[in-house]
Amino acid sequence: MNLQDLVAEAGALSEELRKIRRDLHRNPEFGLDLPNTLARVLEEIDGLGEVFLGEGMTAAALLIKGAKPGPTVLLRADMDALAVIEDTGLEYASTNGYMHACGHDLHISMGIGAAKLLYQHRANLNGDVVVWFQPGEEGLAGADRMLDQKMHLVSGSKPIAAFGVHVFSVYPKGMFGSRPGPLMAAAGGFIATFKGAGGHGSMPWLSRDPISPMAQSIATLQTAINKRLDIFDDVVVNVGWVKAGDDHTENVIPETASFGATVRTFSENHSELIREIVADVLEGAAKSFGVEVAIEWMPASKVLVNDANSVLRSRKVIAELFGEGRYLDMPNPIPGGEDFASVLEEIPGAFIFMGAAPDGVDPRTAPSNHSNKAVFDDDVLPLGASFLAAIAIDTLNQ
């Protein structure tokens, strides 16, 4: 078949996909339990194939059987929103304290669109396509949970390739980009709690102040990371919050003080070294001030590594669909984290970025993903849907 036909067919779905996306944007849900979101997805994909539901989470895998026997390709659409209060001014803005600030509402709509296109062309499929609708991407390892429940194997065979698309509000609309090899960082973090003995602020020698070793640790961490890691190692350790005492009692030394930090790296070896550095710095500071420290490490996503051949195939398909000049080779990976990394560790494939900055907005200054002011253009919905359908068909026809 001519893959370019998919562009026109996806274009015919534009208004339908726009309505789905905006309905989802008005009513975002957070985490692994997305009952209303999943209900809408199931309504839209009804009749397109066999649906398998996850256990203990609102996940779905749609199996679209091709007319001809062959391998399986996996496509992924994540569904969860963020705990962000929206401030976009959009007429379809959410008002429930959550927000699709990372564009997952677009991903859902594009996944539905791709499923509709693939079902229409099932006679041309030399194999099967599994479309994942995944909860819990934002820090809850939804992809890992779906893998653990074998939801990638619903066709009866392990997929030969897996693909996902992610929109960005700070990339030019309709432009695609990716790179072979590492694309996104392993994303984890830790919470450190210093425990001393509270007392009166005028007599610190009668207490054990937990704030001072905490402050020293935060400052020392940045220097220690720079001194103990190679300058060419891509590592980020950044403190995101600090808690101690309360803002009405300046003359009280609290019993505890804590902070949380995110950690990003592109090497599992670096992850182990960072844990060692963090322990050395925090435990050393705690000992010098006569307090205790507990370090709780959060589960980390894996480094997202693209298969080189899958990236080349994606680039070829993008050129065939939209013309040359619509794909950019990214020179460097980005420090964001993504649980699709676990899928790509299991199945070779590619994660592709797509720009969604609205017309009239400078992508260089636009509010980024995760901002409560981030805005994504609906015009990219048929582009993403046609690409996902096309890359599945092209892979099965290899």
N, C-alpha and C positions, 0 to 999 in steps of 0.2 A: 504494500500500500504506500501511498504518498503521505509522508508524515506531515507535510504542510497542510493537508486537509484538516488536521486536528486543530490548527490555529483558527480557522473559520468556524469549525464546530464548537470550539470553546468560546469563541466570540458570541455565538448564538446563545450561550448559557450565561452571558455576562450579568444580565439583570437578575436572574435567578440566584447566581452566586453572590451578587452584591447584597441581595435581601437576606440570604442566609448569614453572611458575614456580619451585617449590621444588627440582625436579631441577636446573634451570639455576642456581639460587642456590648449590647445593652444589658445583657444578663450573664456576666462572667461568673465562673465558679473556680474555686481554688483547690489545689491539692490532688488527691487521688479519688475523691468522691465528687463526681461531676454529673449528678443524675439528670438534670435538665439538659445539659449539653449533650450527653450521650443519647437521651431520648430524641433530640432533634436530629442527631446523626443517623440513628436507626430509622427514623422516619424518612430521611432523604435517600438512604441506600437500600431501602426495602425493595426487594425484587431484583437486585443487581447481583446476587450471589448468596452463598452460604455465610452466615455470620456466627462467629465464635466470641463468647463473652468471657472476660477475665473474672477471676475469683478474688473477692475482697477489695475490688477496685472497679471503677467504671471504665473498663477497657474493652475495645472491640477489634476483631480482626475479620475483615471482609475477604472472602475467597472468591475470585472471579476466575472461573474455569474457561480455558481456551478450547476452541473446537478441535485443536490438534494436540497430541501428546507432546510433552516437552518439559523443560525445567521450570523453576519458579523464580519470580522476582518479587522483592518486598519493597513497598513504598510506606513512608511514615508521615503521619500528621499528628502533631502534639496538640492538646486541647486545653490545658490549664492556664488560668490567669494568674496575676500577681496581687499581693495584698497592698495595693496602691490606690489612693483616692484620686480619681481622674480629674484633670483640670485642662481639658482640651477645648471646651466650648462647643463641641460637636453636638448636633441635634440628637444623635444616637449615643451620646456618652452614657457610661454606666453611673449608677447612683447608689450602689450597694456596698461600697467600700473596697471593691476589687476592680481590677482593670486589665484588659488585654493590652498591656503596655509592651509586650514582646511580640505581638503580631500573630499569636497562635489562633486567633479567630480567622485570620486569613488562611493559615495553614489548614484548618478544618475545611473551610470552604473550597480551597484548592484540591484537597484530598477527595472531597465529595465530587467535584467536577471531574477529576481524573478518573474516578471510579465510573462515572456515567459514560465518559468517552470510551473507556476500556470495555465496558459492557456492550456498547454499540458496535465495537470492533472485535468482539470475542471470536468471530469467525476467522479473524486474521491473526489470532494469538497462537503462537507455537509453544504453548505451555500455559502456566497459570500465573496470576498476579495476586499477591496478598497485600491488602491496604490496611495498615495499622491506624487506629484512632486511639492515641495514647494519653493517659492522664499523668500527672506528677512529674513533668519534665523539670519543673523549677525546684530542684534540690531534693526531690523525693524518689529519684531513681525509678521512675515509671517504666523506662525501657528495660532495665534490668529485671523488674518484676514480670514483665511480659515475656522476656526470654526465659526466666525461671519456670514460667507456666507453659513453655513450649508453644507460644502463640505464633512463632515464626515458622512452625512446622505443620500448620493446619492443612496444607495441601498434600501432606504425606511425604514431602521431600524437603531437604534443606535448600533455601534459596541460593541461587548462584550469584546474586547481586542484590544490594540494598541501596536505596536512594532517598534522600530527604532534601527539602528546600526550606530555607529560612529567610524571611523578609527582614530588611533593615531600613529604618527611617532615615538614615544618614547616607544612603547610597542613591545615586541617580535612578529615577524610575525606569524599570524595564531592563536595567543592566544586570548581568549575571557575573559572578566571580567565584573562584575557588583556587585550589592548588593541590598538587599531589603531595603525599606525605602528611606530616603534622599540620593540622588546620586550626585546632582549638586546644586549649590547655586542659590538663587535669585540674579540676576545681574542687578544692576542699577548704578546710578551715579548722579553727580550734577556739575553745573558750577557756580562758585562764581565770581561776579564782584564787585570790590571795586571802588567807585567813590569819588574822592576828588576834588582838584583844582590845576591845573598845575602851574608851576613856575620855577624860576631859581634854579639850584642845589646848588648854593652858599648861598641861602637865604631860607631854608626850612620853616622858621617860617612865611613867607609870602604866603605859599601855604598850601595845605592839601595833604600830601604824601600818596598815596594809596598802595605803595609797602610795607611799613613797617607793616601795619596791615595784609596784605596778607601773608607776610613771617611769622609773629607771629602766624597767624591762622594755617598755614600748620604745623608748629612745635607743636603747642599746641594740635591740633587734635589727634596726635598719643598718647600723654599722656592722654588726656581726655577719649579716647576710652578705653585705658587700665585701667583707674581708675574707670570708671562708668559701665563697663560691666564685667560680671563674667569671670574669667580666663578660664573657660571651654566652653565659648561661642565662636563659630567659626565665626569670623567677620574679614573682610579685608576692610580697607579704605585706598586707595593708590592714591596719586596725580600723574597724568599722563602727565600734561602739565602746563606751566606757561607762561603768556604773560604780558609784561609791557614795554612801551617805545619802542625804537628801538636801534639797535647796532651801531648807528653813532652819538648819542647825549647823551653822558654821563652827560652833565651838565644841563639836562632838567628833571624836575620832571613831569611825565605824569599825565594826568587827571584820567586815569583809570588803573587798574591792575586786572588781572583775572587768575583763574586756574580751571582746571577740575579734578575730582577725580572719580574713580570707587569704588563702594560699593558692597561687597559680604556678604551674610548672609544665614543661614539655617533656619531662623525663621521670620515670618511676624512681631512678637512682637519686635524682634531686629531691624527690618527696621524702625519702628516708633520711637524707642528710639534713633537710630542713627540720624534720622532727627532732633530730639530734641537737641542732643549733638552738631551737626553741627551748628544749629541756635544759640545756646548759645555761642559757641566759636567764630563764625564769627561776630555775632552782637556785642558781648562784645569787640572784638578787634577793630571793626569799630568805636564804640562809644568812646573808649579810645583815638583814634587818630583823632576824629572829622570828620570822613568820613561816607559815606553810603555804604551799601552792599546789593546786590540783589542775591538771591540764586535760581537757576533754577534747578529743579529736573527732570531728564529724566525718562521716563517710565521704570519700572523694570520687568524683567522676573520673573516668579514664581520659588519657590523651586521645583526641579524635584524630585518627590517621586515615586519610583518603587513599584508596587504591589508585595507582597511577593510570592504569588502563581505563578504569571507570571514569576518572576525570577527563581523559582524552575523549571517551565516548560521549560524555555530557557536553563537552565543548563542540563536538561534531554535530550533535543533535540540535544544540542551540543555534548554531550557524544555519543548519538546514531549515529550522523553523522560522527564525527571525532575521537571518542574514548575517554577514560578517560584521564584526565590530560590536557585537552585543555581549561578548564575554571578555572579562579582564583576568589575566593571570595575576594572582596575588603574590607579591614577592615574599611576604612574611605571614606567619600564622597570627592569630589574634588570641589574647589571654582570656577570652570568655570561655565558659564551660558548657558542655552539652552532653546529655546522657545517650544520644545517638552514637556516641563513641563506643558504647558497649555493643551495639548492634554491629558496627564496623569492625570490632575486634573479632566477632563471631562470623561475619559475612563480609566479603570484599564489596566495596561500593564507594559512594561519594556523597558528600554533603555540599550543597550548592547554595550560595548566598544570592539573593535577588533584591535589587534596590526598589524601594517603595516610597521615596520622598514625593510628596504631592507637587503638582504644578505650582510654580510661583514660590516654592520654598527652596532656599539654598541648602543642598545636602550638607555642606560643610558647617553650617551653623544650626541645622535643624535639631530639635530635641531628640536624643538618642533613645534606642530601645531601653525599656525599664523606667524612663522618665514618665511622670504623670502628665506630661504635655506631648508625648510622642504621638504622631499622627502618621497613618499609613494610607496610601492611595488604593482605592478599590480597583482601579484600572488594571492592576497587576494580576488580579484573580484569574482571568482566562489565560494569561501567560504562564503562570505557575501550573495551572491544571493541564494545559497542553504539553508543557515540558514533561511533567510527571508521567502522563500517558505515553508520550513519545519515547521517553527513555526506557520505559518498560517494554514497549513493543520492539524497539530497536535491539535491546539486549536479548529478548527471546528469539529474535530473528537472526542472531549472529551466526 
